[in-house]
Amino acid sequence: MRLLAYLFDFIVFIVIGRLVGLILSRLFGKQTAFRWGSPGAAPRPAHETRQGETVRDPVCGMFVSTEVSHQLKQDGKLLHFCSEECLERYQKEVLHVG
């Protein structure tokens, strides 16, 4: 019998929490929690499949696709960077450019 009482209390607690969340979201004009499939939820982004090789950025060590990387050709070798910042940092620190 006690288990049913605890279960009932738990359900009431959940319902009250959701109501408070709904009231707060309406008062402040935005949702307090993101839930997939809720009426105001943003759609999931479409994922594009990328082909190609994955290589490691020589500055930060992050793996990056060769299709979307920032590239620099040095001594006949093509280097790939995850961002413009890593490319610039490599040029400043290694090549002493800029």
N, CA, C and O atoms as CSV, one atom per row, in Angstrom:
chain,resi,resn,atom,element,x,y,z
A,1,MET,N,N,0.824,-1.189,0.000
A,1,MET,CA,C,0.000,0.000,0.000
A,1,MET,C,C,0.873,1.260,0.000
A,1,MET,O,O,0.555,2.251,-0.657
A,2,ARG,N,N,1.990,1.200,0.759
A,2,ARG,CA,C,2.887,2.349,0.794
A,2,ARG,C,C,3.493,2.631,-0.571
A,2,ARG,O,O,3.694,3.789,-0.938
A,3,LEU,N,N,3.781,1.589,-1.313
A,3,LEU,CA,C,4.348,1.738,-2.651
A,3,LEU,C,C,3.399,2.508,-3.559
A,3,LEU,O,O,3.835,3.354,-4.340
A,4,LEU,N,N,2.114,2.220,-3.461
A,4,LEU,CA,C,1.121,2.956,-4.257
A,4,LEU,C,C,1.062,4.424,-3.848
A,4,LEU,O,O,0.904,5.303,-4.695
A,5,ALA,N,N,1.189,4.685,-2.559
A,5,ALA,CA,C,1.180,6.071,-2.081
A,5,ALA,C,C,2.396,6.824,-2.603
A,5,ALA,O,O,2.283,7.979,-3.015
A,6,TYR,N,N,3.557,6.178,-2.589
A,6,TYR,CA,C,4.756,6.818,-3.131
A,6,TYR,C,C,4.633,7.054,-4.641
A,6,TYR,O,O,5.042,8.095,-5.155
A,7,LEU,N,N,4.072,6.088,-5.325
A,7,LEU,CA,C,3.874,6.214,-6.763
A,7,LEU,C,C,2.919,7.366,-7.066
A,7,LEU,O,O,3.165,8.154,-7.980
A,8,PHE,N,N,1.855,7.462,-6.320
A,8,PHE,CA,C,0.903,8.558,-6.496
A,8,PHE,C,C,1.580,9.906,-6.241
A,8,PHE,O,O,1.400,10.846,-7.015
A,9,ASP,N,N,2.357,10.002,-5.157
A,9,ASP,CA,C,3.069,11.246,-4.850
A,9,ASP,C,C,4.037,11.615,-5.973
A,9,ASP,O,O,4.161,12.783,-6.340
A,10,PHE,N,N,4.714,10.614,-6.507
A,10,PHE,CA,C,5.660,10.845,-7.595
A,10,PHE,C,C,4.940,11.391,-8.834
A,10,PHE,O,O,5.413,12.340,-9.460
A,11,ILE,N,N,3.812,10.800,-9.182
A,11,ILE,CA,C,3.049,11.255,-10.347
A,11,ILE,C,C,2.538,12.681,-10.140
A,11,ILE,O,O,2.601,13.502,-11.055
A,12,VAL,N,N,2.043,12.972,-8.964
A,12,VAL,CA,C,1.568,14.324,-8.657
A,12,VAL,C,C,2.723,15.315,-8.752
A,12,VAL,O,O,2.556,16.415,-9.277
A,13,PHE,N,N,3.894,14.930,-8.246
A,13,PHE,CA,C,5.071,15.794,-8.307
A,13,PHE,C,C,5.451,16.094,-9.758
A,13,PHE,O,O,5.773,17.235,-10.089
A,14,ILE,N,N,5.417,15.083,-10.619
A,14,ILE,CA,C,5.747,15.264,-12.031
A,14,ILE,C,C,4.742,16.190,-12.703
A,14,ILE,O,O,5.135,17.090,-13.446
A,15,VAL,N,N,3.468,15.987,-12.459
A,15,VAL,CA,C,2.427,16.817,-13.075
A,15,VAL,C,C,2.572,18.271,-12.629
A,15,VAL,O,O,2.478,19.184,-13.449
A,16,ILE,N,N,2.796,18.483,-11.355
A,16,ILE,CA,C,2.956,19.852,-10.848
A,16,ILE,C,C,4.208,20.496,-11.448
A,16,ILE,O,O,4.185,21.671,-11.816
A,17,GLY,N,N,5.285,19.740,-11.546
A,17,GLY,CA,C,6.510,20.270,-12.145
A,17,GLY,C,C,6.314,20.682,-13.592
A,17,GLY,O,O,6.815,21.724,-14.014
A,18,ARG,N,N,5.597,19.882,-14.352
A,18,ARG,CA,C,5.336,20.224,-15.758
A,18,ARG,C,C,4.448,21.461,-15.853
A,18,ARG,O,O,4.661,22.309,-16.719
A,19,LEU,N,N,3.459,21.570,-14.975
A,19,LEU,CA,C,2.593,22.748,-14.985
A,19,LEU,C,C,3.377,24.011,-14.652
A,19,LEU,O,O,3.196,25.043,-15.298
A,20,VAL,N,N,4.241,23.934,-13.652
A,20,VAL,CA,C,5.071,25.088,-13.294
A,20,VAL,C,C,5.980,25.461,-14.467
A,20,VAL,O,O,6.149,26.642,-14.769
A,21,GLY,N,N,6.562,24.459,-15.128
A,21,GLY,CA,C,7.398,24.723,-16.293
A,21,GLY,C,C,6.623,25.384,-17.411
A,21,GLY,O,O,7.128,26.304,-18.054
A,22,LEU,N,N,5.410,24.935,-17.654
A,22,LEU,CA,C,4.570,25.527,-18.695
A,22,LEU,C,C,4.212,26.968,-18.366
A,22,LEU,O,O,4.253,27.842,-19.232
A,23,ILE,N,N,3.862,27.207,-17.119
A,23,ILE,CA,C,3.519,28.567,-16.694
A,23,ILE,C,C,4.721,29.490,-16.827
A,23,ILE,O,O,4.588,30.613,-17.315
A,24,LEU,N,N,5.893,29.030,-16.398
A,24,LEU,CA,C,7.093,29.854,-16.512
A,24,LEU,C,C,7.449,30.129,-17.970
A,24,LEU,O,O,7.863,31.238,-18.309
A,25,SER,N,N,7.293,29.135,-18.828
A,25,SER,CA,C,7.623,29.349,-20.234
A,25,SER,C,C,6.668,30.347,-20.872
A,25,SER,O,O,7.072,31.123,-21.739
A,26,ARG,N,N,5.432,30.337,-20.464
A,26,ARG,CA,C,4.483,31.315,-21.010
A,26,ARG,C,C,4.733,32.714,-20.446
A,26,ARG,O,O,4.546,33.707,-21.148
A,27,LEU,N,N,5.153,32.795,-19.193
A,27,LEU,CA,C,5.434,34.091,-18.589
A,27,LEU,C,C,6.670,34.741,-19.194
A,27,LEU,O,O,6.671,35.943,-19.460
A,28,PHE,N,N,7.714,33.966,-19.411
A,28,PHE,CA,C,8.971,34.517,-19.888
A,28,PHE,C,C,9.154,34.393,-21.390
A,28,PHE,O,O,10.165,34.853,-21.921
A,29,GLY,N,N,8.218,33.792,-22.077
A,29,GLY,CA,C,8.229,33.760,-23.523
A,29,GLY,C,C,9.158,32.758,-24.170
A,29,GLY,O,O,9.366,32.812,-25.382
A,30,LYS,N,N,9.719,31.851,-23.403
A,30,LYS,CA,C,10.564,30.815,-23.988
A,30,LYS,C,C,10.432,29.553,-23.171
A,30,LYS,O,O,10.029,29.581,-22.008
A,31,GLN,N,N,10.781,28.435,-23.805
A,31,GLN,CA,C,10.668,27.170,-23.114
A,31,GLN,C,C,11.797,27.031,-22.109
A,31,GLN,O,O,12.925,27.453,-22.364
A,32,THR,N,N,11.486,26.434,-20.959
A,32,THR,CA,C,12.517,26.219,-19.953
A,32,THR,C,C,13.301,24.952,-20.232
A,32,THR,O,O,14.432,24.820,-19.764
A,33,ALA,N,N,12.737,24.018,-20.980
A,33,ALA,CA,C,13.430,22.779,-21.318
A,33,ALA,C,C,13.099,22.409,-22.754
A,33,ALA,O,O,11.978,22.623,-23.216
A,34,PHE,N,N,14.059,21.863,-23.444
A,34,PHE,CA,C,13.864,21.470,-24.832
A,34,PHE,C,C,13.416,20.021,-24.885
A,34,PHE,O,O,14.037,19.144,-24.282
A,35,ARG,N,N,12.340,19.778,-25.606
A,35,ARG,CA,C,11.846,18.415,-25.763
A,35,ARG,C,C,11.619,18.165,-27.243
A,35,ARG,O,O,10.943,18.952,-27.906
A,36,TRP,N,N,12.180,17.072,-27.774
A,36,TRP,CA,C,11.968,16.713,-29.182
A,36,TRP,C,C,10.496,16.429,-29.400
A,36,TRP,O,O,9.862,15.731,-28.609
A,37,GLY,N,N,9.965,16.967,-30.461
A,37,GLY,CA,C,8.584,16.688,-30.822
A,37,GLY,C,C,7.585,17.595,-30.144
A,37,GLY,O,O,6.387,17.482,-30.403
A,38,SER,N,N,8.038,18.499,-29.277
A,38,SER,CA,C,7.092,19.418,-28.657
A,38,SER,C,C,6.698,20.478,-29.679
A,38,SER,O,O,7.453,20.725,-30.620
A,39,PRO,N,N,5.537,21.109,-29.521
A,39,PRO,CA,C,5.040,22.028,-30.537
A,39,PRO,C,C,5.993,23.168,-30.881
A,39,PRO,O,O,6.040,23.582,-32.039
A,40,GLY,N,N,6.746,23.686,-29.930
A,40,GLY,CA,C,7.650,24.796,-30.219
A,40,GLY,C,C,9.066,24.376,-30.534
A,40,GLY,O,O,9.940,25.231,-30.682
A,41,ALA,N,N,9.317,23.093,-30.641
A,41,ALA,CA,C,10.676,22.600,-30.837
A,41,ALA,C,C,11.158,22.864,-32.252
A,41,ALA,O,O,10.399,22.770,-33.217
A,42,ALA,N,N,12.434,23.195,-32.351
A,42,ALA,CA,C,13.041,23.402,-33.663
A,42,ALA,C,C,13.216,22.053,-34.346
A,42,ALA,O,O,13.453,21.043,-33.682
A,43,PRO,N,N,13.102,22.034,-35.666
A,43,PRO,CA,C,13.294,20.756,-36.362
A,43,PRO,C,C,14.740,20.306,-36.273
A,43,PRO,O,O,15.647,21.130,-36.159
A,44,ARG,N,N,14.953,19.012,-36.325
A,44,ARG,CA,C,16.305,18.473,-36.301
A,44,ARG,C,C,17.024,18.851,-37.586
A,44,ARG,O,O,16.425,18.828,-38.661
A,45,PRO,N,N,18.287,19.195,-37.486
A,45,PRO,CA,C,19.026,19.543,-38.702
A,45,PRO,C,C,19.220,18.315,-39.580
A,45,PRO,O,O,19.415,17.201,-39.094
A,46,ALA,N,N,19.161,18.550,-40.882
A,46,ALA,CA,C,19.403,17.454,-41.821
A,46,ALA,C,C,20.893,17.153,-41.840
A,46,ALA,O,O,21.708,18.066,-41.973
A,47,HIS,N,N,21.250,15.903,-41.711
A,47,HIS,CA,C,22.649,15.516,-41.700
A,47,HIS,C,C,23.080,15.124,-43.104
A,47,HIS,O,O,22.449,14.285,-43.747
A,48,GLU,N,N,24.136,15.725,-43.563
A,48,GLU,CA,C,24.678,15.388,-44.857
A,48,GLU,C,C,25.758,14.334,-44.680
A,48,GLU,O,O,26.552,14.396,-43.742
A,49,THR,N,N,25.780,13.387,-45.570
A,49,THR,CA,C,26.827,12.380,-45.540
A,49,THR,C,C,28.022,12.918,-46.300
A,49,THR,O,O,27.896,13.346,-47.448
A,50,ARG,N,N,29.162,12.896,-45.671
A,50,ARG,CA,C,30.388,13.369,-46.297
A,50,ARG,C,C,31.240,12.178,-46.681
A,50,ARG,O,O,31.396,11.231,-45.910
A,51,GLN,N,N,31.776,12.236,-47.857
A,51,GLN,CA,C,32.712,11.225,-48.307
A,51,GLN,C,C,34.111,11.796,-48.107
A,51,GLN,O,O,34.275,13.003,-47.928
A,52,GLY,N,N,35.074,10.962,-48.138
A,52,GLY,CA,C,36.439,11.443,-48.042
A,52,GLY,C,C,37.154,10.912,-46.828
A,52,GLY,O,O,36.624,10.113,-46.057
A,53,GLU,N,N,38.349,11.372,-46.686
A,53,GLU,CA,C,39.240,10.904,-45.640
A,53,GLU,C,C,39.168,11.835,-44.434
A,53,GLU,O,O,38.847,13.016,-44.567
A,54,THR,N,N,39.467,11.295,-43.265
A,54,THR,CA,C,39.552,12.096,-42.050
A,54,THR,C,C,41.008,12.154,-41.637
A,54,THR,O,O,41.686,11.130,-41.551
A,55,VAL,N,N,41.482,13.375,-41.381
A,55,VAL,CA,C,42.878,13.581,-40.983
A,55,VAL,C,C,42.920,14.411,-39.710
A,55,VAL,O,O,41.936,15.046,-39.332
A,56,ARG,N,N,44.079,14.394,-39.054
A,56,ARG,CA,C,44.244,15.131,-37.802
A,56,ARG,C,C,44.823,16.521,-38.070
A,56,ARG,O,O,45.782,16.679,-38.825
A,57,ASP,N,N,44.216,17.518,-37.434
A,57,ASP,CA,C,44.703,18.891,-37.505
A,57,ASP,C,C,46.061,18.943,-36.797
A,57,ASP,O,O,46.158,18.497,-35.653
A,58,PRO,N,N,47.123,19.477,-37.440
A,58,PRO,CA,C,48.445,19.492,-36.804
A,58,PRO,C,C,48.568,20.461,-35.627
A,58,PRO,O,O,49.534,20.383,-34.869
A,59,VAL,N,N,47.610,21.370,-35.462
A,59,VAL,CA,C,47.692,22.345,-34.372
A,59,VAL,C,C,46.960,21.852,-33.130
A,59,VAL,O,O,47.553,21.749,-32.056
A,60,CYS,N,N,45.667,21.545,-33.275
A,60,CYS,CA,C,44.869,21.182,-32.094
A,60,CYS,C,C,44.640,19.687,-31.952
A,60,CYS,O,O,44.206,19.230,-30.895
A,61,GLY,N,N,44.924,18.914,-32.999
A,61,GLY,CA,C,44.769,17.473,-32.923
A,61,GLY,C,C,43.376,16.966,-33.230
A,61,GLY,O,O,43.129,15.762,-33.158
A,62,MET,N,N,42.459,17.861,-33.571
A,62,MET,CA,C,41.094,17.456,-33.895
A,62,MET,C,C,41.052,16.771,-35.257
A,62,MET,O,O,41.787,17.144,-36.171
A,63,PHE,N,N,40.188,15.770,-35.384
A,63,PHE,CA,C,40.016,15.112,-36.673
A,63,PHE,C,C,39.058,15.925,-37.527
A,63,PHE,O,O,38.039,16.417,-37.043
A,64,VAL,N,N,39.400,16.061,-38.809
A,64,VAL,CA,C,38.598,16.871,-39.723
A,64,VAL,C,C,38.525,16.173,-41.078
A,64,VAL,O,O,39.480,15.525,-41.504
A,65,SER,N,N,37.395,16.311,-41.741
A,65,SER,CA,C,37.220,15.735,-43.065
A,65,SER,C,C,38.045,16.527,-44.076
A,65,SER,O,O,38.127,17.753,-43.997
A,66,THR,N,N,38.648,15.827,-45.014
A,66,THR,CA,C,39.453,16.504,-46.034
A,66,THR,C,C,38.584,17.322,-46.978
A,66,THR,O,O,39.094,18.188,-47.688
A,67,GLU,N,N,37.280,17.061,-46.998
A,67,GLU,CA,C,36.377,17.814,-47.863
A,67,GLU,C,C,36.045,19.196,-47.326
A,67,GLU,O,O,35.812,20.116,-48.109
A,68,VAL,N,N,36.017,19.361,-46.020
A,68,VAL,CA,C,35.584,20.629,-45.428
A,68,VAL,C,C,36.698,21.355,-44.680
A,68,VAL,O,O,36.453,22.385,-44.053
A,69,SER,N,N,37.902,20.832,-44.741
A,69,SER,CA,C,39.009,21.416,-43.977
A,69,SER,C,C,39.553,22.672,-44.642
A,69,SER,O,O,39.361,22.905,-45.836
A,70,HIS,N,N,40.235,23.471,-43.834
A,70,HIS,CA,C,41.020,24.592,-44.356
A,70,HIS,C,C,42.370,23.998,-44.735
A,70,HIS,O,O,42.972,23.274,-43.943
A,71,GLN,N,N,42.850,24.296,-45.935
A,71,GLN,CA,C,44.025,23.595,-46.440
A,71,GLN,C,C,45.190,24.543,-46.678
A,71,GLN,O,O,45.018,25.726,-46.971
A,72,LEU,N,N,46.386,23.972,-46.538
A,72,LEU,CA,C,47.623,24.696,-46.795
A,72,LEU,C,C,48.608,23.714,-47.414
A,72,LEU,O,O,48.851,22.635,-46.872
A,73,LYS,N,N,49.168,24.094,-48.546
A,73,LYS,CA,C,50.160,23.240,-49.193
A,73,LYS,C,C,51.539,23.718,-48.755
A,73,LYS,O,O,51.882,24.890,-48.907
A,74,GLN,N,N,52.330,22.783,-48.203
A,74,GLN,CA,C,53.660,23.118,-47.711
A,74,GLN,C,C,54.619,21.997,-48.083
A,74,GLN,O,O,54.391,20.838,-47.738
A,75,ASP,N,N,55.673,22.339,-48.775
A,75,ASP,CA,C,56.694,21.372,-49.192
A,75,ASP,C,C,56.087,20.179,-49.945
A,75,ASP,O,O,56.492,19.036,-49.735
A,76,GLY,N,N,55.132,20.450,-50.806
A,76,GLY,CA,C,54.510,19.402,-51.598
A,76,GLY,C,C,53.513,18.547,-50.828
A,76,GLY,O,O,52.964,17.592,-51.379
A,77,LYS,N,N,53.273,18.875,-49.570
A,77,LYS,CA,C,52.346,18.113,-48.733
A,77,LYS,C,C,51.144,18.997,-48.399
A,77,LYS,O,O,51.306,20.170,-48.061
A,78,LEU,N,N,49.952,18.437,-48.494
A,78,LEU,CA,C,48.732,19.180,-48.205
A,78,LEU,C,C,48.355,18.975,-46.739
A,78,LEU,O,O,48.117,17.849,-46.301
A,79,LEU,N,N,48.303,20.069,-45.989
A,79,LEU,CA,C,47.925,20.022,-44.570
A,79,LEU,C,C,46.473,20.459,-44.429
A,79,LEU,O,O,46.010,21.340,-45.154
A,80,HIS,N,N,45.755,19.839,-43.490
A,80,HIS,CA,C,44.338,20.128,-43.271
A,80,HIS,C,C,44.138,20.658,-41.860
A,80,HIS,O,O,44.699,20.125,-40.903
A,81,PHE,N,N,43.329,21.721,-41.734
A,81,PHE,CA,C,43.066,22.360,-40.449
A,81,PHE,C,C,41.564,22.414,-40.206
A,81,PHE,O,O,40.783,22.548,-41.149
A,82,CYS,N,N,41.161,22.311,-38.953
A,82,CYS,CA,C,39.745,22.299,-38.613
A,82,CYS,C,C,39.113,23.682,-38.711
A,82,CYS,O,O,37.906,23.796,-38.926
A,83,SER,N,N,39.911,24.730,-38.556
A,83,SER,CA,C,39.363,26.087,-38.573
A,83,SER,C,C,40.386,27.065,-39.124
A,83,SER,O,O,41.570,26.756,-39.256
A,84,GLU,N,N,39.896,28.242,-39.437
A,84,GLU,CA,C,40.766,29.319,-39.912
A,84,GLU,C,C,41.752,29.715,-38.813
A,84,GLU,O,O,42.896,30.069,-39.097
A,85,GLU,N,N,41.305,29.655,-37.558
A,85,GLU,CA,C,42.168,30.010,-36.434
A,85,GLU,C,C,43.367,29.067,-36.328
A,85,GLU,O,O,44.490,29.514,-36.099
A,86,CYS,N,N,43.131,27.767,-36.493
A,86,CYS,CA,C,44.241,26.808,-36.432
A,86,CYS,C,C,45.202,27.016,-37.600
A,86,CYS,O,O,46.416,26.902,-37.433
A,87,LEU,N,N,44.670,27.318,-38.768
A,87,LEU,CA,C,45.517,27.588,-39.930
A,87,LEU,C,C,46.395,28.807,-39.678
A,87,LEU,O,O,47.597,28.774,-39.939
A,88,GLU,N,N,45.794,29.885,-39.170
A,88,GLU,CA,C,46.561,31.108,-38.887
A,88,GLU,C,C,47.592,30.871,-37.788
A,88,GLU,O,O,48.714,31.372,-37.868
A,89,ARG,N,N,47.217,30.118,-36.773
A,89,ARG,CA,C,48.156,29.818,-35.685
A,89,ARG,C,C,49.359,29.024,-36.207
A,89,ARG,O,O,50.496,29.285,-35.814
A,90,TYR,N,N,49.106,28.058,-37.090
A,90,TYR,CA,C,50.176,27.268,-37.688
A,90,TYR,C,C,51.111,28.170,-38.511
A,90,TYR,O,O,52.334,28.046,-38.445
A,91,GLN,N,N,50.510,29.071,-39.278
A,91,GLN,CA,C,51.316,29.973,-40.105
A,91,GLN,C,C,52.182,30.898,-39.231
A,91,GLN,O,O,53.332,31.170,-39.573
A,92,LYS,N,N,51.641,31.371,-38.125
A,92,LYS,CA,C,52.383,32.268,-37.246
A,92,LYS,C,C,53.499,31.536,-36.491
A,92,LYS,O,O,54.631,32.016,-36.422
A,93,GLU,N,N,53.164,30.366,-35.926
A,93,GLU,CA,C,54.104,29.674,-35.062
A,93,GLU,C,C,55.134,28.829,-35.816
A,93,GLU,O,O,56.292,28.758,-35.404
A,94,VAL,N,N,54.732,28.201,-36.891
A,94,VAL,CA,C,55.619,27.289,-37.599
A,94,VAL,C,C,56.285,27.973,-38.790
A,94,VAL,O,O,57.496,27.869,-38.983
A,95,LEU,N,N,55.488,28.662,-39.574
A,95,LEU,CA,C,56.021,29.297,-40.780
A,95,LEU,C,C,56.488,30.730,-40.557
A,95,LEU,O,O,57.162,31.303,-41.412
A,96,HIS,N,N,56.134,31.310,-39.416
A,96,HIS,CA,C,56.481,32.694,-39.063
A,96,HIS,C,C,55.980,33.669,-40.117
A,96,HIS,O,O,56.700,34.573,-40.540
A,97,VAL,N,N,54.732,33.470,-40.534
A,97,VAL,CA,C,54.086,34.342,-41.508
A,97,VAL,C,C,53.135,35.261,-40.765
A,97,VAL,O,O,52.429,34.812,-39.862
A,98,GLY,N,N,53.100,36.515,-41.118
A,98,GLY,CA,C,52.116,37.432,-40.573
A,98,GLY,C,C,52.634,38.171,-39.417
A,98,GLY,O,O,51.921,38.990,-38.839
